[in-house]
Amino acid sequence: MRGFYIGRFQPYHDGHHQMVEEIVTEVDELVLGIGSAGHSHSRRNPFTAGERVMMVTKAVAEFDLTTYVVPIEDLDRNSVWVSHVRSMSPAFDVAYSNNPLVIQLFEEADVEVRQSPMYNRDVLEGSELRDRMIDGGEWRHLVPEPVVGVIEEVGGIERIQRVSETDTNG
């Protein structure tokens, strides 16, 4: 059975990793969709699709499972989003998500959706990690080690700090 799990992964963190760890006990193969693939270089979406592909690929390499990492660009028409995802992804049997909109769209398209518990959601949330990066706080312990390497390799901290600055003088 092949599963599908989509996220923006800005960045891929330990909460995502826990979800993948659970999913791999239920499927033979896993497609990881890089959501909002066309967005980068902003406070909300600092990393490119390619950088997120590297993060996810390196982080999930520890699991004994065939994985496919697929960029999925946003489509501003929710009614056709699932068919868009299917056109960009290998076929899958079940989708994994905790996002209410994603669940609704997959269920309307007759795709089985499974949810999992959220792990340490008050800290393991992309916006919290990005805020820590911007403010020079501790974030490395909240992402898998290979992700730290990718973020450092691409100058991610400097980038998110720069794109988060304002161009006003107060």
Sequence and secondary structure as in RCSB ss.txt:
>XXXX:A:sequence
MRGFYIGRFQPYHDGHHQMVEEIVTEVDELVLGIGSAGHSHSRRNPFTAGERVMMVTKAVAEFDLTTYVVPIEDL
DRNSVWVSHVRSMSPAFDVAYSNNPLVIQLFEEADVEVRQSPMYNRDVLEGSELRDRMIDGGEWRHLVPEPVVGV
IEEVGGIERIQRVSETDTNG
>XXXX:A:secstr
 EEEEEE  TT  HHHHHHHHHHTTT SEEEEEESSTT  SSSS  S HHHHHHHHHHHHTTSSSEEEEEE    
S GGGHHHHHHHHS   SEEE   HHHHHHHHHTT EEE    SSTTTSSHHHHHHHHHHT   GGGS HHHHHH
HHHTTHHHHHHHHTS SS  
